[in-house]
Amino acid sequence: MANKNVPAPQKAGYKTTEFWVAIAGAAIPILNKVFDLEIPEEAIYTLVAYIVGRSGVKAVEVRRK
């Protein structure tokens, strides 16, 4: 049984969700132009909002420690 009081190890670099969301955010406009996928521009804003939100949550977590 896992101890619930032990914090999860911090991820860094390519192991973070933010990294892969940023890669997707960079690839979507390129793929959208090349293949005419008709992906709405709001999709990019959603990805950016996710990255900014997660960064804020991580900053608060670091301050609490």
PDB file of N, CA, C and O in Angstrom, chain B, residues numbered from 101:
ATOM      1  N   MET B 101       0.835  -1.177   0.000  1.00  0.00           N
ATOM      2  CA  MET B 101       0.000   0.000   0.000  1.00  0.00           C
ATOM      3  C   MET B 101       0.888   1.250   0.000  1.00  0.00           C
ATOM      4  O   MET B 101       1.821   1.344   0.797  1.00  0.00           O
ATOM      5  N   ALA B 102       0.610   2.182  -0.862  1.00  0.00           N
ATOM      6  CA  ALA B 102       1.429   3.385  -1.002  1.00  0.00           C
ATOM      7  C   ALA B 102       1.106   4.384   0.108  1.00  0.00           C
ATOM      8  O   ALA B 102      -0.040   4.504   0.540  1.00  0.00           O
ATOM      9  N   ASN B 103       2.130   5.092   0.557  1.00  0.00           N
ATOM     10  CA  ASN B 103       1.958   6.136   1.557  1.00  0.00           C
ATOM     11  C   ASN B 103       1.456   7.392   0.854  1.00  0.00           C
ATOM     12  O   ASN B 103       2.124   7.914  -0.039  1.00  0.00           O
ATOM     13  N   LYS B 104       0.286   7.876   1.250  1.00  0.00           N
ATOM     14  CA  LYS B 104      -0.330   9.022   0.572  1.00  0.00           C
ATOM     15  C   LYS B 104       0.302  10.348   0.973  1.00  0.00           C
ATOM     16  O   LYS B 104       0.025  11.372   0.349  1.00  0.00           O
ATOM     17  N   ASN B 105       1.143  10.350   1.998  1.00  0.00           N
ATOM     18  CA  ASN B 105       1.788  11.576   2.442  1.00  0.00           C
ATOM     19  C   ASN B 105       3.076  11.865   1.689  1.00  0.00           C
ATOM     20  O   ASN B 105       3.649  12.944   1.841  1.00  0.00           O
ATOM     21  N   VAL B 106       3.536  10.932   0.891  1.00  0.00           N
ATOM     22  CA  VAL B 106       4.771  11.113   0.138  1.00  0.00           C
ATOM     23  C   VAL B 106       4.428  11.784  -1.190  1.00  0.00           C
ATOM     24  O   VAL B 106       3.628  11.250  -1.959  1.00  0.00           O
ATOM     25  N   PRO B 107       5.025  12.956  -1.473  1.00  0.00           N
ATOM     26  CA  PRO B 107       4.707  13.639  -2.734  1.00  0.00           C
ATOM     27  C   PRO B 107       5.265  12.875  -3.936  1.00  0.00           C
ATOM     28  O   PRO B 107       6.268  12.168  -3.839  1.00  0.00           O
ATOM     29  N   ALA B 108       4.592  13.039  -5.055  1.00  0.00           N
ATOM     30  CA  ALA B 108       5.050  12.409  -6.294  1.00  0.00           C
ATOM     31  C   ALA B 108       6.338  13.091  -6.749  1.00  0.00           C
ATOM     32  O   ALA B 108       6.513  14.290  -6.531  1.00  0.00           O
ATOM     33  N   PRO B 109       7.231  12.345  -7.373  1.00  0.00           N
ATOM     34  CA  PRO B 109       8.471  12.966  -7.856  1.00  0.00           C
ATOM     35  C   PRO B 109       8.169  13.993  -8.949  1.00  0.00           C
ATOM     36  O   PRO B 109       7.256  13.814  -9.754  1.00  0.00           O
ATOM     37  N   GLN B 110       8.949  15.060  -8.958  1.00  0.00           N
ATOM     38  CA  GLN B 110       8.756  16.112  -9.956  1.00  0.00           C
ATOM     39  C   GLN B 110       9.257  15.649 -11.319  1.00  0.00           C
ATOM     40  O   GLN B 110      10.330  15.056 -11.434  1.00  0.00           O
ATOM     41  N   LYS B 111       8.468  15.928 -12.340  1.00  0.00           N
ATOM     42  CA  LYS B 111       8.881  15.620 -13.705  1.00  0.00           C
ATOM     43  C   LYS B 111       9.564  16.852 -14.283  1.00  0.00           C
ATOM     44  O   LYS B 111       9.313  17.980 -13.859  1.00  0.00           O
ATOM     45  N   ALA B 112      10.424  16.611 -15.251  1.00  0.00           N
ATOM     46  CA  ALA B 112      11.103  17.732 -15.899  1.00  0.00           C
ATOM     47  C   ALA B 112      11.283  17.424 -17.377  1.00  0.00           C
ATOM     48  O   ALA B 112      11.287  16.268 -17.801  1.00  0.00           O
ATOM     49  N   GLY B 113      11.432  18.497 -18.149  1.00  0.00           N
ATOM     50  CA  GLY B 113      11.742  18.336 -19.568  1.00  0.00           C
ATOM     51  C   GLY B 113      10.658  17.641 -20.359  1.00  0.00           C
ATOM     52  O   GLY B 113       9.480  17.977 -20.238  1.00  0.00           O
ATOM     53  N   TYR B 114      11.051  16.671 -21.169  1.00  0.00           N
ATOM     54  CA  TYR B 114      10.119  16.021 -22.088  1.00  0.00           C
ATOM     55  C   TYR B 114       9.121  15.110 -21.371  1.00  0.00           C
ATOM     56  O   TYR B 114       8.207  14.587 -22.008  1.00  0.00           O
ATOM     57  N   LYS B 115       9.274  14.916 -20.090  1.00  0.00           N
ATOM     58  CA  LYS B 115       8.356  14.063 -19.349  1.00  0.00           C
ATOM     59  C   LYS B 115       7.110  14.808 -18.888  1.00  0.00           C
ATOM     60  O   LYS B 115       6.175  14.184 -18.386  1.00  0.00           O
ATOM     61  N   THR B 116       7.077  16.119 -19.047  1.00  0.00           N
ATOM     62  CA  THR B 116       5.937  16.898 -18.569  1.00  0.00           C
ATOM     63  C   THR B 116       4.857  17.006 -19.637  1.00  0.00           C
ATOM     64  O   THR B 116       5.123  16.971 -20.838  1.00  0.00           O
ATOM     65  N   THR B 117       3.645  17.137 -19.155  1.00  0.00           N
ATOM     66  CA  THR B 117       2.509  17.334 -20.052  1.00  0.00           C
ATOM     67  C   THR B 117       2.647  18.657 -20.797  1.00  0.00           C
ATOM     68  O   THR B 117       2.302  18.756 -21.974  1.00  0.00           O
ATOM     69  N   GLU B 118       3.158  19.676 -20.096  1.00  0.00           N
ATOM     70  CA  GLU B 118       3.297  20.989 -20.720  1.00  0.00           C
ATOM     71  C   GLU B 118       4.196  20.926 -21.955  1.00  0.00           C
ATOM     72  O   GLU B 118       3.927  21.595 -22.952  1.00  0.00           O
ATOM     73  N   PHE B 119       5.243  20.138 -21.894  1.00  0.00           N
ATOM     74  CA  PHE B 119       6.146  19.997 -23.032  1.00  0.00           C
ATOM     75  C   PHE B 119       5.397  19.452 -24.235  1.00  0.00           C
ATOM     76  O   PHE B 119       5.498  20.001 -25.333  1.00  0.00           O
ATOM     77  N   TRP B 120       4.648  18.380 -24.039  1.00  0.00           N
ATOM     78  CA  TRP B 120       3.949  17.755 -25.164  1.00  0.00           C
ATOM     79  C   TRP B 120       2.797  18.617 -25.668  1.00  0.00           C
ATOM     80  O   TRP B 120       2.496  18.607 -26.862  1.00  0.00           O
ATOM     81  N   VAL B 121       2.156  19.356 -24.782  1.00  0.00           N
ATOM     82  CA  VAL B 121       1.106  20.281 -25.213  1.00  0.00           C
ATOM     83  C   VAL B 121       1.729  21.408 -26.031  1.00  0.00           C
ATOM     84  O   VAL B 121       1.140  21.854 -27.016  1.00  0.00           O
ATOM     85  N   ALA B 122       2.914  21.873 -25.633  1.00  0.00           N
ATOM     86  CA  ALA B 122       3.603  22.920 -26.406  1.00  0.00           C
ATOM     87  C   ALA B 122       4.007  22.398 -27.780  1.00  0.00           C
ATOM     88  O   ALA B 122       3.908  23.129 -28.766  1.00  0.00           O
ATOM     89  N   ILE B 123       4.460  21.149 -27.864  1.00  0.00           N
ATOM     90  CA  ILE B 123       4.803  20.556 -29.157  1.00  0.00           C
ATOM     91  C   ILE B 123       3.557  20.493 -30.040  1.00  0.00           C
ATOM     92  O   ILE B 123       3.605  20.840 -31.220  1.00  0.00           O
ATOM     93  N   ALA B 124       2.450  20.051 -29.462  1.00  0.00           N
ATOM     94  CA  ALA B 124       1.193  19.995 -30.219  1.00  0.00           C
ATOM     95  C   ALA B 124       0.770  21.398 -30.650  1.00  0.00           C
ATOM     96  O   ALA B 124       0.300  21.596 -31.770  1.00  0.00           O
ATOM     97  N   GLY B 125       0.941  22.371 -29.747  1.00  0.00           N
ATOM     98  CA  GLY B 125       0.586  23.750 -30.078  1.00  0.00           C
ATOM     99  C   GLY B 125       1.421  24.313 -31.208  1.00  0.00           C
ATOM    100  O   GLY B 125       0.941  25.150 -31.973  1.00  0.00           O
ATOM    101  N   ALA B 126       2.659  23.870 -31.327  1.00  0.00           N
ATOM    102  CA  ALA B 126       3.509  24.316 -32.431  1.00  0.00           C
ATOM    103  C   ALA B 126       3.179  23.558 -33.718  1.00  0.00           C
ATOM    104  O   ALA B 126       3.268  24.116 -34.811  1.00  0.00           O
ATOM    105  N   ALA B 127       2.800  22.293 -33.584  1.00  0.00           N
ATOM    106  CA  ALA B 127       2.548  21.464 -34.766  1.00  0.00           C
ATOM    107  C   ALA B 127       1.178  21.720 -35.394  1.00  0.00           C
ATOM    108  O   ALA B 127       1.028  21.613 -36.612  1.00  0.00           O
ATOM    109  N   ILE B 128       0.193  22.051 -34.590  1.00  0.00           N
ATOM    110  CA  ILE B 128      -1.164  22.208 -35.116  1.00  0.00           C
ATOM    111  C   ILE B 128      -1.258  23.267 -36.210  1.00  0.00           C
ATOM    112  O   ILE B 128      -1.829  22.987 -37.264  1.00  0.00           O
ATOM    113  N   PRO B 129      -0.717  24.487 -36.004  1.00  0.00           N
ATOM    114  CA  PRO B 129      -0.830  25.478 -37.095  1.00  0.00           C
ATOM    115  C   PRO B 129      -0.106  25.037 -38.366  1.00  0.00           C
ATOM    116  O   PRO B 129      -0.576  25.292 -39.475  1.00  0.00           O
ATOM    117  N   ILE B 130       1.030  24.382 -38.200  1.00  0.00           N
ATOM    118  CA  ILE B 130       1.785  23.923 -39.375  1.00  0.00           C
ATOM    119  C   ILE B 130       0.994  22.852 -40.124  1.00  0.00           C
ATOM    120  O   ILE B 130       0.815  22.941 -41.338  1.00  0.00           O
ATOM    121  N   LEU B 131       0.525  21.849 -39.399  1.00  0.00           N
ATOM    122  CA  LEU B 131      -0.258  20.786 -40.029  1.00  0.00           C
ATOM    123  C   LEU B 131      -1.569  21.316 -40.599  1.00  0.00           C
ATOM    124  O   LEU B 131      -2.042  20.839 -41.631  1.00  0.00           O
ATOM    125  N   ASN B 132      -2.145  22.288 -39.934  1.00  0.00           N
ATOM    126  CA  ASN B 132      -3.386  22.898 -40.395  1.00  0.00           C
ATOM    127  C   ASN B 132      -3.185  23.563 -41.759  1.00  0.00           C
ATOM    128  O   ASN B 132      -4.035  23.447 -42.642  1.00  0.00           O
ATOM    129  N   LYS B 133      -2.066  24.253 -41.926  1.00  0.00           N
ATOM    130  CA  LYS B 133      -1.770  24.913 -43.209  1.00  0.00           C
ATOM    131  C   LYS B 133      -1.431  23.904 -44.297  1.00  0.00           C
ATOM    132  O   LYS B 133      -1.942  23.986 -45.414  1.00  0.00           O
ATOM    133  N   VAL B 134      -0.564  22.953 -43.963  1.00  0.00           N
ATOM    134  CA  VAL B 134      -0.080  22.007 -44.959  1.00  0.00           C
ATOM    135  C   VAL B 134      -1.198  21.100 -45.458  1.00  0.00           C
ATOM    136  O   VAL B 134      -1.335  20.883 -46.662  1.00  0.00           O
ATOM    137  N   PHE B 135      -1.994  20.574 -44.537  1.00  0.00           N
ATOM    138  CA  PHE B 135      -3.010  19.592 -44.913  1.00  0.00           C
ATOM    139  C   PHE B 135      -4.422  20.156 -44.945  1.00  0.00           C
ATOM    140  O   PHE B 135      -5.377  19.407 -45.151  1.00  0.00           O
ATOM    141  N   ASP B 136      -4.575  21.457 -44.746  1.00  0.00           N
ATOM    142  CA  ASP B 136      -5.877  22.124 -44.774  1.00  0.00           C
ATOM    143  C   ASP B 136      -6.891  21.380 -43.891  1.00  0.00           C
ATOM    144  O   ASP B 136      -7.960  20.981 -44.353  1.00  0.00           O
ATOM    145  N   LEU B 137      -6.533  21.203 -42.618  1.00  0.00           N
ATOM    146  CA  LEU B 137      -7.349  20.419 -41.697  1.00  0.00           C
ATOM    147  C   LEU B 137      -8.544  21.171 -41.119  1.00  0.00           C
ATOM    148  O   LEU B 137      -9.440  20.561 -40.537  1.00  0.00           O
ATOM    149  N   GLU B 138      -8.560  22.482 -41.277  1.00  0.00           N
ATOM    150  CA  GLU B 138      -9.636  23.336 -40.765  1.00  0.00           C
ATOM    151  C   GLU B 138      -9.788  23.233 -39.242  1.00  0.00           C
ATOM    152  O   GLU B 138     -10.904  23.238 -38.722  1.00  0.00           O
ATOM    153  N   ILE B 139      -8.663  23.140 -38.541  1.00  0.00           N
ATOM    154  CA  ILE B 139      -8.681  23.164 -37.079  1.00  0.00           C
ATOM    155  C   ILE B 139      -8.835  24.617 -36.653  1.00  0.00           C
ATOM    156  O   ILE B 139      -8.076  25.473 -37.108  1.00  0.00           O
ATOM    157  N   PRO B 140      -9.797  24.910 -35.791  1.00  0.00           N
ATOM    158  CA  PRO B 140     -10.010  26.307 -35.402  1.00  0.00           C
ATOM    159  C   PRO B 140      -8.824  26.881 -34.634  1.00  0.00           C
ATOM    160  O   PRO B 140      -8.127  26.171 -33.911  1.00  0.00           O
ATOM    161  N   GLU B 141      -8.617  28.165 -34.807  1.00  0.00           N
ATOM    162  CA  GLU B 141      -7.511  28.854 -34.145  1.00  0.00           C
ATOM    163  C   GLU B 141      -7.668  28.830 -32.626  1.00  0.00           C
ATOM    164  O   GLU B 141      -6.680  28.929 -31.898  1.00  0.00           O
ATOM    165  N   GLU B 142      -8.898  28.698 -32.151  1.00  0.00           N
ATOM    166  CA  GLU B 142      -9.150  28.653 -30.719  1.00  0.00           C
ATOM    167  C   GLU B 142      -8.482  27.445 -30.063  1.00  0.00           C
ATOM    168  O   GLU B 142      -8.223  27.461 -28.860  1.00  0.00           O
ATOM    169  N   ALA B 143      -8.203  26.412 -30.833  1.00  0.00           N
ATOM    170  CA  ALA B 143      -7.521  25.233 -30.291  1.00  0.00           C
ATOM    171  C   ALA B 143      -6.142  25.615 -29.763  1.00  0.00           C
ATOM    172  O   ALA B 143      -5.704  25.113 -28.727  1.00  0.00           O
ATOM    173  N   ILE B 144      -5.466  26.502 -30.478  1.00  0.00           N
ATOM    174  CA  ILE B 144      -4.145  26.962 -30.040  1.00  0.00           C
ATOM    175  C   ILE B 144      -4.279  27.734 -28.730  1.00  0.00           C
ATOM    176  O   ILE B 144      -3.479  27.546 -27.813  1.00  0.00           O
ATOM    177  N   TYR B 145      -5.285  28.599 -28.639  1.00  0.00           N
ATOM    178  CA  TYR B 145      -5.484  29.378 -27.422  1.00  0.00           C
ATOM    179  C   TYR B 145      -5.777  28.471 -26.231  1.00  0.00           C
ATOM    180  O   TYR B 145      -5.357  28.758 -25.110  1.00  0.00           O
ATOM    181  N   THR B 146      -6.492  27.387 -26.472  1.00  0.00           N
ATOM    182  CA  THR B 146      -6.790  26.438 -25.407  1.00  0.00           C
ATOM    183  C   THR B 146      -5.510  25.780 -24.905  1.00  0.00           C
ATOM    184  O   THR B 146      -5.332  25.606 -23.700  1.00  0.00           O
ATOM    185  N   LEU B 147      -4.622  25.414 -25.823  1.00  0.00           N
ATOM    186  CA  LEU B 147      -3.355  24.804 -25.432  1.00  0.00           C
ATOM    187  C   LEU B 147      -2.493  25.785 -24.642  1.00  0.00           C
ATOM    188  O   LEU B 147      -1.880  25.408 -23.643  1.00  0.00           O
ATOM    189  N   VAL B 148      -2.447  27.022 -25.078  1.00  0.00           N
ATOM    190  CA  VAL B 148      -1.666  28.048 -24.366  1.00  0.00           C
ATOM    191  C   VAL B 148      -2.252  28.271 -22.973  1.00  0.00           C
ATOM    192  O   VAL B 148      -1.510  28.400 -21.999  1.00  0.00           O
ATOM    193  N   ALA B 149      -3.579  28.317 -22.880  1.00  0.00           N
ATOM    194  CA  ALA B 149      -4.223  28.512 -21.581  1.00  0.00           C
ATOM    195  C   ALA B 149      -3.899  27.353 -20.637  1.00  0.00           C
ATOM    196  O   ALA B 149      -3.705  27.562 -19.440  1.00  0.00           O
ATOM    197  N   TYR B 150      -3.842  26.145 -21.168  1.00  0.00           N
ATOM    198  CA  TYR B 150      -3.497  24.987 -20.350  1.00  0.00           C
ATOM    199  C   TYR B 150      -2.076  25.115 -19.797  1.00  0.00           C
ATOM    200  O   TYR B 150      -1.837  24.887 -18.611  1.00  0.00           O
ATOM    201  N   ILE B 151      -1.144  25.482 -20.669  1.00  0.00           N
ATOM    202  CA  ILE B 151       0.260  25.611 -20.242  1.00  0.00           C
ATOM    203  C   ILE B 151       0.405  26.694 -19.183  1.00  0.00           C
ATOM    204  O   ILE B 151       1.088  26.496 -18.179  1.00  0.00           O
ATOM    205  N   VAL B 152      -0.228  27.827 -19.401  1.00  0.00           N
ATOM    206  CA  VAL B 152      -0.148  28.928 -18.435  1.00  0.00           C
ATOM    207  C   VAL B 152      -0.787  28.519 -17.106  1.00  0.00           C
ATOM    208  O   VAL B 152      -0.244  28.804 -16.038  1.00  0.00           O
ATOM    209  N   GLY B 153      -1.932  27.857 -17.175  1.00  0.00           N
ATOM    210  CA  GLY B 153      -2.616  27.411 -15.963  1.00  0.00           C
ATOM    211  C   GLY B 153      -1.791  26.418 -15.163  1.00  0.00           C
ATOM    212  O   GLY B 153      -1.676  26.547 -13.944  1.00  0.00           O
ATOM    213  N   ARG B 154      -1.219  25.431 -15.835  1.00  0.00           N
ATOM    214  CA  ARG B 154      -0.391  24.432 -15.161  1.00  0.00           C
ATOM    215  C   ARG B 154       0.859  25.076 -14.564  1.00  0.00           C
ATOM    216  O   ARG B 154       1.303  24.693 -13.481  1.00  0.00           O
ATOM    217  N   SER B 155       1.418  26.047 -15.266  1.00  0.00           N
ATOM    218  CA  SER B 155       2.598  26.733 -14.737  1.00  0.00           C
ATOM    219  C   SER B 155       2.248  27.481 -13.456  1.00  0.00           C
ATOM    220  O   SER B 155       3.035  27.506 -12.509  1.00  0.00           O
ATOM    221  N   GLY B 156       1.076  28.083 -13.431  1.00  0.00           N
ATOM    222  CA  GLY B 156       0.630  28.776 -12.227  1.00  0.00           C
ATOM    223  C   GLY B 156       0.435  27.823 -11.062  1.00  0.00           C
ATOM    224  O   GLY B 156       0.822  28.123  -9.933  1.00  0.00           O
ATOM    225  N   VAL B 157      -0.166  26.678 -11.340  1.00  0.00           N
ATOM    226  CA  VAL B 157      -0.382  25.679 -10.287  1.00  0.00           C
ATOM    227  C   VAL B 157       0.954  25.175  -9.757  1.00  0.00           C
ATOM    228  O   VAL B 157       1.123  25.015  -8.548  1.00  0.00           O
ATOM    229  N   LYS B 158       1.899  24.925 -10.649  1.00  0.00           N
ATOM    230  CA  LYS B 158       3.213  24.447 -10.210  1.00  0.00           C
ATOM    231  C   LYS B 158       3.947  25.512  -9.396  1.00  0.00           C
ATOM    232  O   LYS B 158       4.644  25.185  -8.435  1.00  0.00           O
ATOM    233  N   ALA B 159       3.796  26.772  -9.769  1.00  0.00           N
ATOM    234  CA  ALA B 159       4.448  27.855  -9.019  1.00  0.00           C
ATOM    235  C   ALA B 159       3.889  27.926  -7.604  1.00  0.00           C
ATOM    236  O   ALA B 159       4.641  28.136  -6.652  1.00  0.00           O
ATOM    237  N   VAL B 160       2.584  27.755  -7.458  1.00  0.00           N
ATOM    238  CA  VAL B 160       1.979  27.769  -6.126  1.00  0.00           C
ATOM    239  C   VAL B 160       2.446  26.563  -5.322  1.00  0.00           C
ATOM    240  O   VAL B 160       2.710  26.695  -4.127  1.00  0.00           O
ATOM    241  N   GLU B 161       2.553  25.405  -5.935  1.00  0.00           N
ATOM    242  CA  GLU B 161       3.035  24.212  -5.245  1.00  0.00           C
ATOM    243  C   GLU B 161       4.466  24.405  -4.737  1.00  0.00           C
ATOM    244  O   GLU B 161       4.791  23.990  -3.625  1.00  0.00           O
ATOM    245  N   VAL B 162       5.307  25.027  -5.540  1.00  0.00           N
ATOM    246  CA  VAL B 162       6.690  25.255  -5.144  1.00  0.00           C
ATOM    247  C   VAL B 162       6.760  26.223  -3.963  1.00  0.00           C
ATOM    248  O   VAL B 162       7.573  26.043  -3.056  1.00  0.00           O
ATOM    249  N   ARG B 163       5.916  27.239  -3.976  1.00  0.00           N
ATOM    250  CA  ARG B 163       5.927  28.210  -2.876  1.00  0.00           C
ATOM    251  C   ARG B 163       5.466  27.581  -1.565  1.00  0.00           C
ATOM    252  O   ARG B 163       5.908  27.991  -0.492  1.00  0.00           O
ATOM    253  N   ARG B 164       4.598  26.607  -1.643  1.00  0.00           N
ATOM    254  CA  ARG B 164       4.086  25.961  -0.430  1.00  0.00           C
ATOM    255  C   ARG B 164       5.135  25.088   0.237  1.00  0.00           C
ATOM    256  O   ARG B 164       5.046  24.824   1.436  1.00  0.00           O
ATOM    257  N   LYS B 165       6.115  24.642  -0.511  1.00  0.00           N
ATOM    258  CA  LYS B 165       7.129  23.732   0.057  1.00  0.00           C
ATOM    259  C   LYS B 165       8.150  24.459   0.847  1.00  0.00           C
ATOM    260  O   LYS B 165       9.067  23.841   1.388  1.00  0.00           O
TER     261      LYS B 165
END
